[in-house]
Amino acid sequence: MFKQFKLYESEHTLFIKELKAKNPGIEAGQQAGRALLWDKPVLTLAEQERLRESGVKQQAYVYQNKL
């Protein structure tokens, strides 16, 4: 059953392959953009401790005013 669909490639797959063939640097640009937005630098233990100590404790229900 699956042998007859082995050679099939959807229009979307063909479009992506053609786009990557025309622009070989597109994947490097995608990885650079991901690194810019999502990949965070590694924090040292001292920086982690400083961030933990400098945090302000939030009240349990933030929308309730203390009067």
Phi, psi and omega in degrees: 000316185280344181294326181288338180261004184297322184270357182285135172228131183290167178297324179295315179297317178296321178297315181296317178298319179293319179297317179292328178290323180286324182238086184293341181269007185294323181291322177296322177294322177295317180293323178294320178294320177297316180297323181294320186266327192243323184282119182262147178292153180286132180266141175285167179298323179295319179293321178297318179295318179298318179295320180294319181287331184274356180290143178263128181289133181263142179291160187299315179242104191290341183270357179267128180275143175264116181248000000 
